[in-house]
Amino acid sequence: MSDTVVNDIRPRRADGVTAPINEDWLAVLLGLAIFVLALAALVNFDLIGWVVTTSVWGSLGQSLRATSKGYASLGGVGALIATYVALTIVLGIAAAALKSDVKRFVLAFTAVFWIAFASWVIGNFAHFAAVTPAEQQKFGIHWSLKLTNEGGYIFALIAGLIIANFFPRFADAVKDAVRPELYIKVAIVILGGVFAVTAASKLSLASSLILRGLAAIVEAYLIYWAVVYFIARKWFGFSREWAAPLASGISICGVSAAIAVGGAIRARPVVPVLVSSLVVIFAVVEVLILPFVAQAFLAHEPMVAGAWMGLAVKTDGAAVAAGGITESLILAKNAAEGVNYQSGWILGTAATIKVFIDIFIGIWAFVLGYIWTNHINVTREGDKAKLGEIWQRFPKFIIGFVITFAVGFYLVLGSPPEVAKNVPAAIGEANTFRVIFFILTFFSIGVLSNFKTLWQEGFGKLAAVYLVSLFGFVVWVGLLISWIFFGGITPPLAG
């Protein structure tokens, strides 16, 4: 594979037209745009308060409203329509920038948005989401699954899985708008600002989490990658070309790592594609299982649970999604016992761990690219790994996360008190968009997970490596390392 093909990672249409921008940069631009529009509220310009938000409901009329009271006249349905229209326009422009068929995207996104959001609303039904006895009394019910409103993510995921596995033609019809990586990257950019507000309120704890997260990543992945690579090579007989992307996909960060490392070592395109398919399958399985395991055994070690999701669950969308589900389940269980933790810390820990992992992708892709090019697959004199590859493989949306975190952190701690007190509410409006992009991510992950079709592709041996490595080693080492670095730490109490 030539350097030109490897280094040009911008998306292409089937007719070969190269898009002027890639998905990573689009996520940065979209996330920062939402963040900046939200901050306009600090100077008395409420530009996005019309975005729809949901509440736990007993009757459907209670479920929807505009985020800001200034847009209350829209009503819940009006806010929902306004949100759909705005997202369709903005993401339609993004589709055009990616050289996609805009008409097909808009039609597909219409179906994706309404099904995903309907699933979210269902998940907010009181019998599913109400947590405390007082909340159950408020809605006049005697039982609840106690998932909190974020349990709606599970319903969005299930809806996607049903479509993928029972209505494959419909899944194929909406595939133009099924973009989990784009949606989750936009959400993570916004999440930086949300986490900054949470961290600024408890500065010493946040600093400790960041340092512990960095140490956990270094220790975990120096162990993970070598062991998985050994298993793939020695136990299952895979070549280096297959073993390196497979080890990276399992041990570092799923799809992004498999693609980055596959490109860095000049692997054939089929290699990272098949590995990425496996990543998506197993990520869904992990999301469906690990949060409930964490609730059962780690309810009193919530930060261990959050770090475990970041270390064990692959792909950005699935990891942060698992962090969100884990937080909702653990907060609900503790609330039922009379302990009310602040929200955001478990999810923030999972997201922070994942961001460090994503940073590691660029470094590791460069290291492997250098080794492969200079010592394993030297094809011609002068064909050396270039320092610029570390930038080309670096996940750009992390830049957006860092920017929103830094700006939010400064505004809370460095701006005048009359401004600082309004920052949480302003960033809260951006957070509503973050929730919506999470919903779209969960649904999209489900739609991409047609288990029968993927199994028929003939990569049972790859799946065996993934199964043995992930559930026989990676998940449990991740739990051990999470316990070592985060054991005994709890979020601040609410209020």
Helices and strands as residue ranges (DSSP letters): H 3-7, H 23-39, G 40-43, E 52-54, G 60-62, E 64-66, G 69-74, H 75-97, H 102-123, H 126-129, H 133-138, G 149-151, H 152-166, H 168-173, G 175-177, H 180-201, H 203-230, I 231-235, H 240-248, I 249-253, H 254-264, H 270-297, H 302-312, H 316-336, H 345-371, I 372-376, H 388-392, H 397-414, H 417-420, H 423-447, H 451-456, H 460-469, I 470-474, H 475-486
